[in-house]
Amino acid sequence: MTHPSFDARTDFHTIASARECPQAPANCLKHILRLGSVGFLLLLLTGCNSTTLFQSSFNSNAVGAPPSPNQATGTIDVSGAPGSVVIVSAPPNATGNWARIQRIGQQAPISVMLCNVSQFKGDGSYSLLAVLFIPSGSGLATVEFDTFAQANPPSTGFLHLDFMQNNTVRINDDNGQVFGTFPRDQFFTLAVTLEITSSSATAHMSLLGAGASGTKDLNNLTPLFLARQFGAVRFWMGFPWNGSFEVTDILLTRKK
């Protein structure tokens, strides 16, 4: 049997509705409620018509140290003040290891965790899933889509999402492009699908999980030549914001 690859526009709405299904097996229901477990996502994706380009749950990484450069699939680069990007134990009501991105002090450099794909694939349909935890009082957390490390220019953003202090999400610093709502002090899932061709690039974004909701379509991502070199996802916090956020179960796939 041929299975469709994951699409953030449809699959997670199906998963979310399954939360109410009393016939769901206990182990599957646990993953469904988690909405970001790599184990459950691999159940959807492994063997499907997709290729995994980045994957990490950080469980093999040492708590208190920066993320390991080599992850289950793909690599990670970190930058910022010493200790600004480290592996930590799970936040409340969660499990496993998480990566914390933290910036403290107005003079502190930008704190960055850059997740690089295992191989550049060019035009195609990409899906990102990541589980986020943003505590009360923290400044803006940003998730950015970048060109790959050997691109021209390298590691340059063409789309970014700011998780705002009012618990909405702003796109590309445009106050007219705001959507959804997310909870503080509770994990939730970000799902993004990018459709990139030689003539256009579009994004569909969803927030999922208890206390999180909202979707947004963005057409005509520009500049197109940057989107066509997609190959990294950046999690960061920069000036003038202080605070921290955490992320785990990052999974980036591409339809074959």
Secondary structure, 3 states (H helix, E strand, C coil): CCCCCCCCCCHHHHHHHHCCCCCCCHHHHHHHHHCCCHHHHHHHHCCCCEEEEEEECCCCCCCCCCCCCECCECEEEEECCCCCEEEEECCCCCCCEEEEEEECCCCCCCEEEEEECCCCCCCEEEEEEEEEECCCCCCCEEEEEEECCCCCCCCCEEEEEEECCCCCEEECCEEEEEECECCCCCCEEEEEEEEECCCCEEEEEEEECCCCECEEEECCCCCHHHHCCEEEEEEEECCCCCEEEEEEEEEEEEEC
